[in-house]
Amino acid sequence: MDAPTILIADDHPLLRAAVLHALQDNFGAIRVVEAESASALTSALAADPAIELVLLDLAMPGARGLSSLVYLRGERPELPVVVISSNDHPRIVRRVQQFGAAGFISKSAPAESIGQAVAAVLDGGSWFPPLTVERSEDDARLAARLAQLTPQQFRVLMCLADGLLNKQIAHALGLAENTVKVHVTAILKKLECHSRTQAAVLVKALERDDEI
């Protein structure tokens, strides 16, 4: 079996080193790509099609709650994502499951749990602690609406949530301003929103402080 390629996305170098050590203990030979922010995650994903799994911290710079998870599921739906978080509240575990993660590992879990989780997910399975909270219909509807967006539309949506104007979005994403206008119109239609403000409120739902 070839050494798996795994992307560790976390802004704390010590945590990335600890995860790498745990993976090496479990797999021996392994290839790791690291990212310390949401933008670095996007770049790493685009540069390395060999990545087979992402270990994702939700609270990286540039991320809004579950936004990096939603982006990953849209950009590479075939790529499994395991969330590693210091917040292991039952609701956040259920939320990451509903938004498409293949697993969840608490940062307080034993190191061997990381290797076990990765092995299970690479084998096509999932890895979650007992899901003690019921599914949220609100989250189900939000996940379905966001899943309609293309990755580029999701990037534009995140800029909308930051309050950027079309000209600013065009500059930030390297797009023509007219292209941004087209994307905004499509986003509002797909999300069933009547204004940019309504769309921004939906993004806010990805980052509820009591759950992320």
Backbone as JSON Lines, residues from 0, in Angstrom:
{"i":0,"aa":"M","n":[0.84,-1.2,0.0],"ca":[0.0,0.0,0.0],"c":[0.88,1.24,0.0]}
{"i":1,"aa":"D","n":[0.58,2.19,-0.92],"ca":[1.34,3.42,-0.98],"c":[1.07,4.25,0.27]}
{"i":2,"aa":"A","n":[2.05,5.07,0.63],"ca":[1.87,5.95,1.79],"c":[0.76,6.94,1.5]}
{"i":3,"aa":"P","n":[-0.21,7.07,2.4],"ca":[-1.3,8.03,2.16],"c":[-0.81,9.47,2.26]}
{"i":4,"aa":"T","n":[-1.46,10.36,1.53],"ca":[-1.17,11.78,1.6],"c":[-2.3,12.46,2.37]}
{"i":5,"aa":"I","n":[-1.95,13.11,3.47],"ca":[-2.95,13.7,4.36],"c":[-2.64,15.17,4.57]}
{"i":6,"aa":"L","n":[-3.66,15.99,4.48],"ca":[-3.53,17.43,4.72],"c":[-3.96,17.73,6.15]}
{"i":7,"aa":"I","n":[-3.05,18.3,6.93],"ca":[-3.35,18.72,8.3],"c":[-3.55,20.24,8.27]}
{"i":8,"aa":"A","n":[-4.78,20.68,8.53],"ca":[-5.1,22.11,8.49],"c":[-5.39,22.6,9.9]}
{"i":9,"aa":"D","n":[-4.42,23.29,10.49],"ca":[-4.54,23.82,11.85],"c":[-3.53,24.94,11.99]}
{"i":10,"aa":"D","n":[-3.91,25.99,12.73],"ca":[-3.0,27.14,12.83],"c":[-1.99,27.01,13.96]}
{"i":11,"aa":"H","n":[-2.0,25.91,14.69],"ca":[-1.04,25.73,15.78],"c":[0.05,24.72,15.37]}
{"i":12,"aa":"P","n":[1.3,25.15,15.2],"ca":[2.36,24.24,14.78],"c":[2.54,23.04,15.7]}
{"i":13,"aa":"L","n":[2.39,23.23,17.0],"ca":[2.55,22.11,17.93],"c":[1.47,21.06,17.73]}
{"i":14,"aa":"L","n":[0.27,21.5,17.45],"ca":[-0.81,20.55,17.19],"c":[-0.54,19.77,15.91]}
{"i":15,"aa":"R","n":[-0.1,20.48,14.86],"ca":[0.21,19.79,13.6],"c":[1.31,18.77,13.82]}
{"i":16,"aa":"A","n":[2.32,19.12,14.62],"ca":[3.42,18.2,14.9],"c":[2.93,16.98,15.68]}
{"i":17,"aa":"A","n":[2.03,17.21,16.63],"ca":[1.49,16.1,17.42],"c":[0.66,15.16,16.56]}
{"i":18,"aa":"V","n":[-0.13,15.73,15.65],"ca":[-0.94,14.9,14.75],"c":[-0.04,14.11,13.82]}
{"i":19,"aa":"L","n":[1.0,14.75,13.28],"ca":[1.94,14.05,12.41],"c":[2.58,12.88,13.14]}
{"i":20,"aa":"H","n":[3.01,13.1,14.38],"ca":[3.63,12.04,15.17],"c":[2.66,10.87,15.36]}
{"i":21,"aa":"A","n":[1.4,11.2,15.66],"ca":[0.41,10.14,15.86],"c":[0.18,9.35,14.58]}
{"i":22,"aa":"L","n":[0.17,10.04,13.44],"ca":[-0.02,9.36,12.16],"c":[1.17,8.47,11.82]}
{"i":23,"aa":"Q","n":[2.37,8.96,12.1],"ca":[3.57,8.16,11.82],"c":[3.59,6.91,12.67]}
{"i":24,"aa":"D","n":[3.14,7.02,13.93],"ca":[3.07,5.85,14.8],"c":[2.12,4.81,14.25]}
{"i":25,"aa":"N","n":[1.06,5.27,13.58],"ca":[0.04,4.34,13.1],"c":[0.34,3.8,11.7]}
{"i":26,"aa":"F","n":[0.89,4.66,10.83],"ca":[1.07,4.28,9.44],"c":[2.52,4.05,9.03]}
{"i":27,"aa":"G","n":[3.48,4.55,9.82],"ca":[4.88,4.48,9.39],"c":[5.11,5.51,8.3]}
{"i":28,"aa":"A","n":[5.23,5.03,7.06],"ca":[5.41,5.93,5.93],"c":[4.13,6.71,5.68]}
{"i":29,"aa":"I","n":[4.26,8.01,5.59],"ca":[3.09,8.86,5.35],"c":[3.57,10.18,4.76]}
{"i":30,"aa":"R","n":[2.78,10.74,3.89],"ca":[3.1,12.05,3.31],"c":[2.1,13.06,3.84]}
{"i":31,"aa":"V","n":[2.61,14.14,4.41],"ca":[1.75,15.14,5.04],"c":[1.94,16.5,4.38]}
{"i":32,"aa":"V","n":[0.82,17.15,4.13],"ca":[0.8,18.54,3.66],"c":[0.18,19.36,4.79]}
{"i":33,"aa":"E","n":[0.74,20.54,5.06],"ca":[0.24,21.34,6.17],"c":[-0.33,22.68,5.69]}
{"i":34,"aa":"A","n":[-1.35,23.16,6.41],"ca":[-1.94,24.48,6.13],"c":[-2.29,25.12,7.46]}
{"i":35,"aa":"E","n":[-2.01,26.43,7.56],"ca":[-2.2,27.12,8.84],"c":[-3.34,28.13,8.8]}
{"i":36,"aa":"S","n":[-4.06,28.22,7.67],"ca":[-5.16,29.17,7.54],"c":[-6.12,28.68,6.47]}
{"i":37,"aa":"A","n":[-7.28,29.33,6.39],"ca":[-8.25,28.94,5.37],"c":[-7.7,29.17,3.97]}
{"i":38,"aa":"S","n":[-6.99,30.28,3.76],"ca":[-6.42,30.55,2.44],"c":[-5.32,29.57,2.09]}
{"i":39,"aa":"A","n":[-4.5,29.19,3.08],"ca":[-3.46,28.19,2.84],"c":[-4.07,26.83,2.52]}
{"i":40,"aa":"L","n":[-5.19,26.53,3.16],"ca":[-5.9,25.28,2.87],"c":[-6.35,25.26,1.41]}
{"i":41,"aa":"T","n":[-6.94,26.37,0.96],"ca":[-7.4,26.46,-0.43],"c":[-6.24,26.26,-1.4]}
{"i":42,"aa":"S","n":[-5.11,26.92,-1.12],"ca":[-3.94,26.82,-1.99],"c":[-3.38,25.4,-2.01]}
{"i":43,"aa":"A","n":[-3.27,24.79,-0.83],"ca":[-2.72,23.44,-0.74],"c":[-3.58,22.44,-1.5]}
{"i":44,"aa":"L","n":[-4.88,22.61,-1.39],"ca":[-5.8,21.69,-2.07],"c":[-5.67,21.81,-3.58]}
{"i":45,"aa":"A","n":[-5.53,23.05,-4.06],"ca":[-5.4,23.27,-5.51],"c":[-4.07,22.75,-6.04]}
{"i":46,"aa":"A","n":[-3.03,22.81,-5.2],"ca":[-1.68,22.45,-5.66],"c":[-1.4,20.96,-5.6]}
{"i":47,"aa":"D","n":[-2.2,20.21,-4.84],"ca":[-1.85,18.8,-4.6],"c":[-3.06,17.88,-4.75]}
{"i":48,"aa":"P","n":[-3.32,17.4,-5.96],"ca":[-4.47,16.51,-6.18],"c":[-4.31,15.14,-5.53]}
{"i":49,"aa":"A","n":[-3.11,14.84,-5.02],"ca":[-2.88,13.52,-4.41],"c":[-3.43,13.42,-2.98]}
{"i":50,"aa":"I","n":[-3.85,14.54,-2.4],"ca":[-4.37,14.51,-1.03],"c":[-5.56,13.57,-0.94]}
{"i":51,"aa":"E","n":[-5.51,12.67,0.05],"ca":[-6.55,11.64,0.2],"c":[-7.5,11.89,1.37]}
{"i":52,"aa":"L","n":[-7.08,12.77,2.28],"ca":[-7.9,13.03,3.46],"c":[-7.44,14.34,4.08]}
{"i":53,"aa":"V","n":[-8.4,15.08,4.65],"ca":[-8.08,16.34,5.33],"c":[-8.44,16.22,6.8]}
{"i":54,"aa":"L","n":[-7.49,16.59,7.66],"ca":[-7.75,16.73,9.09],"c":[-7.9,18.22,9.35]}
{"i":55,"aa":"L","n":[-9.09,18.65,9.72],"ca":[-9.46,20.06,9.68],"c":[-9.8,20.63,11.05]}
{"i":56,"aa":"D","n":[-9.08,21.69,11.42],"ca":[-9.47,22.49,12.58],"c":[-10.46,23.54,12.09]}
{"i":57,"aa":"L","n":[-11.55,23.73,12.82],"ca":[-12.58,24.67,12.4],"c":[-12.19,26.12,12.64]}
{"i":58,"aa":"A","n":[-11.32,26.38,13.59],"ca":[-11.08,27.74,14.07],"c":[-9.81,28.37,13.52]}
{"i":59,"aa":"M","n":[-9.48,28.07,12.26],"ca":[-8.29,28.68,11.66],"c":[-8.56,30.12,11.23]}
{"i":60,"aa":"P","n":[-7.5,30.93,11.12],"ca":[-7.67,32.28,10.59],"c":[-8.31,32.24,9.2]}
{"i":61,"aa":"G","n":[-9.29,33.1,8.99],"ca":[-9.98,33.15,7.7],"c":[-11.19,32.27,7.6]}
{"i":62,"aa":"A","n":[-11.41,31.42,8.6],"ca":[-12.57,30.53,8.58],"c":[-13.69,31.13,9.41]}
{"i":63,"aa":"R","n":[-14.91,30.81,9.02],"ca":[-16.09,31.23,9.77],"c":[-16.84,29.98,10.2]}
{"i":64,"aa":"G","n":[-16.55,29.52,11.41],"ca":[-17.24,28.33,11.9],"c":[-17.02,27.14,10.99]}
{"i":65,"aa":"L","n":[-18.09,26.69,10.37],"ca":[-18.05,25.51,9.52],"c":[-17.69,25.82,8.07]}
{"i":66,"aa":"S","n":[-17.28,27.06,7.78],"ca":[-17.1,27.47,6.39],"c":[-16.05,26.65,5.65]}
{"i":67,"aa":"S","n":[-14.94,26.31,6.3],"ca":[-13.9,25.53,5.61],"c":[-14.4,24.13,5.28]}
{"i":68,"aa":"L","n":[-15.2,23.56,6.15],"ca":[-15.79,22.24,5.88],"c":[-16.73,22.32,4.68]}
{"i":69,"aa":"V","n":[-17.59,23.34,4.66],"ca":[-18.52,23.5,3.54],"c":[-17.75,23.71,2.24]}
{"i":70,"aa":"Y","n":[-16.7,24.52,2.29],"ca":[-15.89,24.76,1.09],"c":[-15.26,23.45,0.59]}
{"i":71,"aa":"L","n":[-14.69,22.69,1.49],"ca":[-14.05,21.42,1.1],"c":[-15.04,20.46,0.47]}
{"i":72,"aa":"R","n":[-16.23,20.37,1.04],"ca":[-17.23,19.44,0.51],"c":[-17.67,19.87,-0.88]}
{"i":73,"aa":"G","n":[-17.67,21.19,-1.15],"ca":[-18.03,21.65,-2.48],"c":[-16.92,21.52,-3.49]}
{"i":74,"aa":"E","n":[-15.68,21.82,-3.06],"ca":[-14.53,21.8,-3.95],"c":[-14.11,20.37,-4.3]}
{"i":75,"aa":"R","n":[-14.07,19.51,-3.31],"ca":[-13.65,18.12,-3.53],"c":[-14.6,17.17,-2.78]}
{"i":76,"aa":"P","n":[-15.8,16.96,-3.31],"ca":[-16.8,16.16,-2.59],"c":[-16.38,14.72,-2.34]}
{"i":77,"aa":"E","n":[-15.43,14.24,-3.13],"ca":[-14.96,12.86,-2.94],"c":[-13.91,12.75,-1.86]}
{"i":78,"aa":"L","n":[-13.41,13.89,-1.36],"ca":[-12.31,13.91,-0.39],"c":[-12.87,13.89,1.03]}
{"i":79,"aa":"P","n":[-12.59,12.85,1.82],"ca":[-13.11,12.81,3.18],"c":[-12.43,13.82,4.09]}
{"i":80,"aa":"V","n":[-13.23,14.38,5.0],"ca":[-12.74,15.39,5.94],"c":[-13.04,14.91,7.35]}
{"i":81,"aa":"V","n":[-12.0,14.91,8.19],"ca":[-12.18,14.62,9.62],"c":[-11.89,15.89,10.39]}
{"i":82,"aa":"V","n":[-12.86,16.35,11.15],"ca":[-12.69,17.57,11.94],"c":[-11.97,17.24,13.24]}
{"i":83,"aa":"I","n":[-10.96,18.05,13.57],"ca":[-10.29,17.95,14.87],"c":[-10.55,19.27,15.59]}
{"i":84,"aa":"S","n":[-11.22,19.22,16.72],"ca":[-11.62,20.44,17.39],"c":[-11.48,20.33,18.9]}
{"i":85,"aa":"S","n":[-11.19,21.48,19.53],"ca":[-11.15,21.51,20.98],"c":[-12.56,21.61,21.56]}
{"i":86,"aa":"N","n":[-13.52,21.95,20.73],"ca":[-14.92,22.02,21.15],"c":[-15.61,20.72,20.77]}
{"i":87,"aa":"D","n":[-15.8,19.84,21.74],"ca":[-16.44,18.56,21.45],"c":[-17.86,18.49,22.01]}
{"i":88,"aa":"H","n":[-18.51,19.66,22.07],"ca":[-19.91,19.7,22.49],"c":[-20.72,18.79,21.56]}
{"i":89,"aa":"P","n":[-21.67,18.03,22.08],"ca":[-22.46,17.12,21.24],"c":[-23.1,17.8,20.04]}
{"i":90,"aa":"R","n":[-23.51,19.06,20.19],"ca":[-24.14,19.75,19.06],"c":[-23.15,20.01,17.94]}
{"i":91,"aa":"I","n":[-21.9,20.39,18.26],"ca":[-20.94,20.64,17.19],"c":[-20.56,19.33,16.5]}
{"i":92,"aa":"V","n":[-20.51,18.24,17.26],"ca":[-20.23,16.94,16.63],"c":[-21.32,16.6,15.63]}
{"i":93,"aa":"R","n":[-22.57,16.8,16.03],"ca":[-23.68,16.54,15.12],"c":[-23.66,17.49,13.93]}
{"i":94,"aa":"R","n":[-23.31,18.75,14.17],"ca":[-23.29,19.73,13.06],"c":[-22.25,19.35,12.0]}
{"i":95,"aa":"V","n":[-21.05,18.98,12.41],"ca":[-20.03,18.65,11.41],"c":[-20.45,17.4,10.64]}
{"i":96,"aa":"Q","n":[-21.14,16.49,11.32],"ca":[-21.65,15.29,10.63],"c":[-22.69,15.69,9.59]}
{"i":97,"aa":"Q","n":[-23.6,16.6,9.96],"ca":[-24.64,17.02,9.03],"c":[-24.09,17.81,7.85]}
{"i":98,"aa":"F","n":[-22.98,18.51,8.06],"ca":[-22.41,19.3,6.97],"c":[-21.37,18.52,6.16]}
{"i":99,"aa":"G","n":[-21.3,17.22,6.37],"ca":[-20.55,16.37,5.45],"c":[-19.22,15.83,5.9]}
{"i":100,"aa":"A","n":[-18.83,16.05,7.16],"ca":[-17.57,15.47,7.63],"c":[-17.69,13.96,7.73]}
{"i":101,"aa":"A","n":[-16.57,13.28,7.55],"ca":[-16.54,11.82,7.69],"c":[-16.18,11.39,9.09]}
{"i":102,"aa":"G","n":[-15.75,12.36,9.93],"ca":[-15.38,12.0,11.29],"c":[-15.14,13.22,12.15]}
{"i":103,"aa":"F","n":[-15.01,12.98,13.45],"ca":[-14.74,14.04,14.41],"c":[-13.83,13.49,15.5]}
{"i":104,"aa":"I","n":[-12.76,14.24,15.78],"ca":[-11.83,13.87,16.85],"c":[-11.68,15.06,17.78]}
{"i":105,"aa":"S","n":[-11.88,14.85,19.05],"ca":[-11.63,15.91,20.03],"c":[-10.12,16.08,20.22]}
{"i":106,"aa":"K","n":[-9.67,17.32,20.38],"ca":[-8.25,17.55,20.62],"c":[-7.8,17.0,21.97]}
{"i":107,"aa":"S","n":[-8.75,16.66,22.82],"ca":[-8.4,16.06,24.11],"c":[-8.37,14.54,24.05]}
{"i":108,"aa":"A","n":[-8.64,13.97,22.87],"ca":[-8.65,12.51,22.73],"c":[-7.23,11.96,22.75]}
{"i":109,"aa":"P","n":[-7.05,10.69,23.14],"ca":[-5.72,10.08,23.1],"c":[-5.14,10.07,21.69]}
{"i":110,"aa":"A","n":[-3.82,10.14,21.6],"ca":[-3.16,10.21,20.3],"c":[-3.52,9.02,19.4]}
{"i":111,"aa":"E","n":[-3.69,7.84,20.0],"ca":[-3.99,6.67,19.17],"c":[-5.34,6.79,18.47]}
{"i":112,"aa":"S","n":[-6.23,7.64,19.02],"ca":[-7.53,7.83,18.38],"c":[-7.39,8.45,17.0]}
{"i":113,"aa":"I","n":[-6.38,9.3,16.83],"ca":[-6.17,9.93,15.53],"c":[-5.84,8.89,14.48]}
{"i":114,"aa":"G","n":[-4.9,8.0,14.79],"ca":[-4.55,6.96,13.85],"c":[-5.72,6.04,13.55]}
{"i":115,"aa":"Q","n":[-6.49,5.69,14.57],"ca":[-7.65,4.82,14.38],"c":[-8.7,5.5,13.5]}
{"i":116,"aa":"A","n":[-8.94,6.78,13.76],"ca":[-9.94,7.51,12.97],"c":[-9.52,7.61,11.51]}
{"i":117,"aa":"V","n":[-8.26,7.97,11.28],"ca":[-7.77,8.11,9.91],"c":[-7.83,6.78,9.18]}
{"i":118,"aa":"A","n":[-7.43,5.7,9.84],"ca":[-7.48,4.38,9.22],"c":[-8.91,4.01,8.83]}
{"i":119,"aa":"A","n":[-9.85,4.29,9.73],"ca":[-11.25,3.95,9.46],"c":[-11.8,4.74,8.28]}
{"i":120,"aa":"V","n":[-11.48,6.04,8.23],"ca":[-12.01,6.89,7.17],"c":[-11.35,6.58,5.83]}
{"i":121,"aa":"L","n":[-10.04,6.34,5.83],"ca":[-9.36,5.96,4.58],"c":[-9.88,4.65,4.03]}
{"i":122,"aa":"D","n":[-10.43,3.82,4.91],"ca":[-11.0,2.53,4.51],"c":[-12.46,2.68,4.07]}
{"i":123,"aa":"G","n":[-12.93,3.93,4.01],"ca":[-14.29,4.17,3.53],"c":[-15.33,4.3,4.62]}
{"i":124,"aa":"G","n":[-14.9,4.27,5.88],"ca":[-15.85,4.35,6.98],"c":[-15.95,5.75,7.54]}
{"i":125,"aa":"S","n":[-16.44,5.84,8.76],"ca":[-16.55,7.13,9.45],"c":[-16.08,6.94,10.89]}
{"i":126,"aa":"W","n":[-15.9,8.07,11.58],"ca":[-15.4,8.01,12.96],"c":[-16.0,9.16,13.76]}
{"i":127,"aa":"F","n":[-17.01,8.85,14.53],"ca":[-17.65,9.85,15.39],"c":[-17.83,9.28,16.78]}
{"i":128,"aa":"P","n":[-17.75,10.14,17.8],"ca":[-18.18,9.71,19.13],"c":[-19.69,9.49,19.07]}
{"i":129,"aa":"P","n":[-20.28,8.89,20.09],"ca":[-21.74,8.68,20.07],"c":[-22.48,10.0,19.81]}
{"i":130,"aa":"L","n":[-23.37,9.98,18.81],"ca":[-24.11,11.18,18.45],"c":[-25.36,11.27,19.32]}
{"i":131,"aa":"T","n":[-25.27,12.08,20.39],"ca":[-26.33,12.12,21.39],"c":[-27.34,13.24,21.16]}
{"i":132,"aa":"V","n":[-27.12,14.04,20.11],"ca":[-28.02,15.15,19.81],"c":[-28.75,14.85,18.51]}
{"i":133,"aa":"E","n":[-30.03,15.16,18.47],"ca":[-30.83,14.91,17.27],"c":[-30.37,15.78,16.1]}
{"i":134,"aa":"R","n":[-30.64,15.3,14.89],"ca":[-30.37,16.09,13.7],"c":[-31.16,17.38,13.74]}
{"i":135,"aa":"S","n":[-30.57,18.45,13.22],"ca":[-31.23,19.75,13.16],"c":[-31.8,19.95,11.77]}
{"i":136,"aa":"E","n":[-33.1,20.19,11.69],"ca":[-33.71,20.44,10.39],"c":[-33.21,21.76,9.8]}
{"i":137,"aa":"D","n":[-32.94,22.74,10.67],"ca":[-32.39,24.02,10.18],"c":[-31.03,23.8,9.52]}
{"i":138,"aa":"D","n":[-30.19,23.0,10.17],"ca":[-28.88,22.71,9.59],"c":[-29.01,21.91,8.3]}
{"i":139,"aa":"A","n":[-29.96,20.98,8.26],"ca":[-30.17,20.18,7.05],"c":[-30.56,21.08,5.88]}
{"i":140,"aa":"R","n":[-31.45,22.05,6.14],"ca":[-31.87,22.96,5.07],"c":[-30.72,23.86,4.65]}
{"i":141,"aa":"L","n":[-29.95,24.37,5.63],"ca":[-28.82,25.24,5.3],"c":[-27.76,24.49,4.51]}
{"i":142,"aa":"A","n":[-27.45,23.28,4.92],"ca":[-26.45,22.47,4.2],"c":[-26.9,22.22,2.77]}
{"i":143,"aa":"A","n":[-28.18,21.93,2.57],"ca":[-28.69,21.66,1.22],"c":[-28.62,22.91,0.35]}
{"i":144,"aa":"R","n":[-28.92,24.07,0.93],"ca":[-28.87,25.31,0.15],"c":[-27.43,25.66,-0.23]}
{"i":145,"aa":"L","n":[-26.51,25.53,0.72],"ca":[-25.11,25.85,0.43],"c":[-24.5,24.87,-0.56]}
{"i":146,"aa":"A","n":[-24.99,23.62,-0.55],"ca":[-24.45,22.61,-1.47],"c":[-24.75,22.94,-2.93]}
{"i":147,"aa":"Q","n":[-25.7,23.84,-3.17],"ca":[-26.02,24.22,-4.54],"c":[-24.98,25.17,-5.13]}
{"i":148,"aa":"L","n":[-24.19,25.81,-4.28],"ca":[-23.22,26.78,-4.76],"c":[-21.98,26.1,-5.33]}
{"i":149,"aa":"T","n":[-21.43,26.69,-6.38],"ca":[-20.13,26.24,-6.87],"c":[-19.06,26.73,-5.89]}
{"i":150,"aa":"P","n":[-17.87,26.14,-5.91],"ca":[-16.8,26.64,-5.02],"c":[-16.52,28.13,-5.2]}
{"i":151,"aa":"Q","n":[-16.55,28.61,-6.46],"ca":[-16.32,30.04,-6.68],"c":[-17.45,30.89,-6.1]}
{"i":152,"aa":"Q","n":[-18.67,30.42,-6.23],"ca":[-19.8,31.14,-5.64],"c":[-19.69,31.16,-4.12]}
{"i":153,"aa":"F","n":[-19.18,30.07,-3.54],"ca":[-19.03,30.06,-2.08],"c":[-17.97,31.07,-1.65]}
{"i":154,"aa":"R","n":[-16.91,31.21,-2.43],"ca":[-15.89,32.22,-2.12],"c":[-16.5,33.62,-2.16]}
{"i":155,"aa":"V","n":[-17.31,33.86,-3.17],"ca":[-17.98,35.16,-3.28],"c":[-18.91,35.38,-2.08]}
{"i":156,"aa":"L","n":[-19.63,34.33,-1.7],"ca":[-20.53,34.43,-0.54],"c":[-19.76,34.81,0.72]}
{"i":157,"aa":"M","n":[-18.59,34.23,0.93],"ca":[-17.8,34.56,2.11],"c":[-17.36,36.03,2.08]}
{"i":158,"aa":"C","n":[-17.08,36.54,0.88],"ca":[-16.74,37.95,0.76],"c":[-17.95,38.83,1.06]}
{"i":159,"aa":"L","n":[-19.12,38.39,0.6],"ca":[-20.35,39.12,0.93],"c":[-20.54,39.19,2.44]}
{"i":160,"aa":"A","n":[-20.27,38.08,3.1],"ca":[-20.43,38.04,4.56],"c":[-19.47,38.98,5.26]}
{"i":161,"aa":"D","n":[-18.34,39.29,4.6],"ca":[-17.38,40.24,5.16],"c":[-17.76,41.68,4.84]}
{"i":162,"aa":"G","n":[-18.87,41.86,4.13],"ca":[-19.34,43.21,3.8],"c":[-18.65,43.86,2.63]}
{"i":163,"aa":"L","n":[-17.97,43.07,1.8],"ca":[-17.25,43.65,0.67],"c":[-18.2,44.02,-0.47]}
{"i":164,"aa":"L","n":[-17.88,45.09,-1.17],"ca":[-18.61,45.49,-2.36],"c":[-18.14,44.66,-3.55]}
{"i":165,"aa":"N","n":[-18.92,44.68,-4.63],"ca":[-18.56,43.87,-5.81],"c":[-17.16,44.18,-6.31]}
{"i":166,"aa":"K","n":[-16.8,45.47,-6.33],"ca":[-15.46,45.86,-6.8],"c":[-14.38,45.27,-5.9]}
{"i":167,"aa":"Q","n":[-14.63,45.28,-4.59],"ca":[-13.66,44.72,-3.65],"c":[-13.57,43.2,-3.78]}
{"i":168,"aa":"I","n":[-14.69,42.56,-4.0],"ca":[-14.7,41.1,-4.2],"c":[-13.92,40.75,-5.46]}
{"i":169,"aa":"A","n":[-14.14,41.51,-6.52],"ca":[-13.44,41.26,-7.78],"c":[-11.93,41.35,-7.58]}
{"i":170,"aa":"H","n":[-11.49,42.36,-6.82],"ca":[-10.06,42.51,-6.56],"c":[-9.54,41.36,-5.7]}
{"i":171,"aa":"A","n":[-10.3,40.97,-4.68],"ca":[-9.85,39.92,-3.76],"c":[-9.74,38.57,-4.44]}
{"i":172,"aa":"L","n":[-10.65,38.29,-5.38],"ca":[-10.69,36.96,-6.0],"c":[-10.11,36.93,-7.41]}
{"i":173,"aa":"G","n":[-9.65,38.1,-7.89],"ca":[-9.07,38.14,-9.23],"c":[-10.1,37.92,-10.33]}
{"i":174,"aa":"L","n":[-11.3,38.48,-10.14],"ca":[-12.39,38.31,-11.1],"c":[-12.77,39.66,-11.71]}
{"i":175,"aa":"A","n":[-13.45,39.62,-12.84],"ca":[-14.03,40.83,-13.41],"c":[-15.23,41.23,-12.56]}
{"i":176,"aa":"E","n":[-15.46,42.53,-12.42],"ca":[-16.57,42.99,-11.58],"c":[-17.9,42.47,-12.11]}
{"i":177,"aa":"N","n":[-18.07,42.41,-13.42],"ca":[-19.31,41.89,-13.99],"c":[-19.51,40.42,-13.65]}
{"i":178,"aa":"T","n":[-18.4,39.67,-13.59],"ca":[-18.48,38.26,-13.2],"c":[-18.98,38.13,-11.76]}
{"i":179,"aa":"V","n":[-18.49,39.01,-10.91],"ca":[-18.94,39.0,-9.51],"c":[-20.44,39.28,-9.44]}
{"i":180,"aa":"K","n":[-20.92,40.24,-10.23],"ca":[-22.35,40.55,-10.25],"c":[-23.17,39.33,-10.64]}
{"i":181,"aa":"V","n":[-22.7,38.6,-11.63],"ca":[-23.39,37.39,-12.07],"c":[-23.42,36.36,-10.95]}
{"i":182,"aa":"H","n":[-22.28,36.2,-10.27],"ca":[-22.21,35.25,-9.15],"c":[-23.16,35.66,-8.02]}
{"i":183,"aa":"V","n":[-23.19,36.94,-7.69],"ca":[-24.04,37.4,-6.6],"c":[-25.51,37.12,-6.92]}
{"i":184,"aa":"T","n":[-25.91,37.39,-8.15],"ca":[-27.29,37.11,-8.56],"c":[-27.61,35.63,-8.41]}
{"i":185,"aa":"A","n":[-26.69,34.78,-8.85],"ca":[-26.91,33.33,-8.75],"c":[-26.95,32.87,-7.3]}
{"i":186,"aa":"I","n":[-26.08,33.44,-6.48],"ca":[-26.03,33.07,-5.06],"c":[-27.36,33.39,-4.37]}
{"i":187,"aa":"L","n":[-27.84,34.61,-4.58],"ca":[-29.09,35.02,-3.94],"c":[-30.26,34.13,-4.39]}
{"i":188,"aa":"K","n":[-30.25,33.76,-5.66],"ca":[-31.32,32.9,-6.17],"c":[-31.24,31.51,-5.55]}
{"i":189,"aa":"K","n":[-30.05,30.93,-5.54],"ca":[-29.89,29.58,-5.0],"c":[-30.18,29.51,-3.51]}
{"i":190,"aa":"L","n":[-29.81,30.56,-2.78],"ca":[-30.01,30.57,-1.33],"c":[-31.39,31.09,-0.94]}
{"i":191,"aa":"E","n":[-32.17,31.5,-1.96],"ca":[-33.51,32.03,-1.72],"c":[-33.45,33.26,-0.8]}
{"i":192,"aa":"C","n":[-32.49,34.12,-1.1],"ca":[-32.31,35.35,-0.34],"c":[-32.7,36.54,-1.21]}
{"i":193,"aa":"H","n":[-33.25,37.58,-0.59],"ca":[-33.66,38.78,-1.31],"c":[-32.62,39.88,-1.25]}
{"i":194,"aa":"S","n":[-31.59,39.69,-0.43],"ca":[-30.58,40.73,-0.3],"c":[-29.24,40.13,0.11]}
{"i":195,"aa":"R","n":[-28.2,40.92,-0.05],"ca":[-26.87,40.5,0.38],"c":[-26.85,40.3,1.89]}
{"i":196,"aa":"T","n":[-27.61,41.12,2.6],"ca":[-27.66,41.02,4.06],"c":[-28.24,39.67,4.49]}
{"i":197,"aa":"Q","n":[-29.29,39.23,3.83],"ca":[-29.87,37.92,4.14],"c":[-28.85,36.8,3.91]}
{"i":198,"aa":"A","n":[-28.09,36.91,2.83],"ca":[-27.07,35.9,2.54],"c":[-26.01,35.89,3.63]}
{"i":199,"aa":"A","n":[-25.63,37.08,4.11],"ca":[-24.63,37.17,5.17],"c":[-25.13,36.53,6.46]}
{"i":200,"aa":"V","n":[-26.44,36.65,6.71],"ca":[-27.02,36.04,7.91],"c":[-26.91,34.52,7.83]}
{"i":201,"aa":"L","n":[-27.08,33.96,6.64],"ca":[-26.92,32.51,6.5],"c":[-25.5,32.07,6.85]}
{"i":202,"aa":"V","n":[-24.51,32.85,6.41],"ca":[-23.13,32.53,6.75],"c":[-22.93,32.6,8.25]}
{"i":203,"aa":"K","n":[-23.57,33.57,8.88],"ca":[-23.47,33.71,10.34],"c":[-23.95,32.45,11.04]}
{"i":204,"aa":"A","n":[-24.9,31.75,10.44],"ca":[-25.41,30.52,11.04],"c":[-24.36,29.42,11.07]}
{"i":205,"aa":"L","n":[-23.3,29.56,10.26],"ca":[-22.21,28.57,10.27],"c":[-21.28,28.76,11.46]}
{"i":206,"aa":"E","n":[-21.38,29.88,12.15],"ca":[-20.4,30.21,13.17],"c":[-21.04,30.58,14.5]}
{"i":207,"aa":"R","n":[-22.12,29.92,14.86],"ca":[-22.74,30.21,16.14],"c":[-21.74,29.95,17.26]}
{"i":208,"aa":"D","n":[-21.48,30.97,18.06],"ca":[-20.41,30.91,19.06],"c":[-20.64,29.84,20.11]}
{"i":209,"aa":"D","n":[-21.91,29.53,20.39],"ca":[-22.18,28.53,21.44],"c":[-21.93,27.12,20.95]}
{"i":210,"aa":"E","n":[-21.68,26.97,19.64],"ca":[-21.52,25.63,19.1],"c":[-20.19,25.44,18.39]}
{"i":211,"aa":"I","n":[-19.49,26.5,18.04],"ca":[-18.17,26.4,17.4],"c":[-17.14,26.89,18.37]}
